[in-house]
Amino acid sequence: MVGQILIGLFFAVMGGYNFKNRSHLLESLRGRNLRVPEWAVMAALALEVLGGAMVIFNYAAKLGAIYLIAFTVVASFLLHPFWTVKGKEMWKHLLIIASNAAIIGGLFLILGMHR
């Protein structure tokens, strides 16, 4: 249960941080020639916070974990395209992708706990 709360807290806190700094997030996406309207970013951040809260409070935690898996996969590939850069920049993005894969593993464990 402690692990479930910690994973949920991670997403809730990071969602709040990303909301506060959403202009930087939008700039990052525009820098990759993606056209993502602000409402889509807001919806993704709402999903991040909502999914985190669902996992923290064990309220439809399975659905919350599914939301967070989808969010993490999409955000990872949109924001960390390691295959487009070289050198230290590539390793930075690859490390984030690997960390996100581990977090997704934790979310799958939550799915397994709530059958």
Secondary structure as GFF3:
##gff-version 3
##sequence-region A 1 115
A	DSSP	alpha_helix	2	20	.	.	.	ID=ss1
A	DSSP	alpha_helix	22	30	.	.	.	ID=ss2
A	DSSP	alpha_helix	38	56	.	.	.	ID=ss3
A	DSSP	alpha_helix	61	79	.	.	.	ID=ss4
A	DSSP	three_ten_helix	82	84	.	.	.	ID=ss5
A	DSSP	alpha_helix	87	113	.	.	.	ID=ss6
###
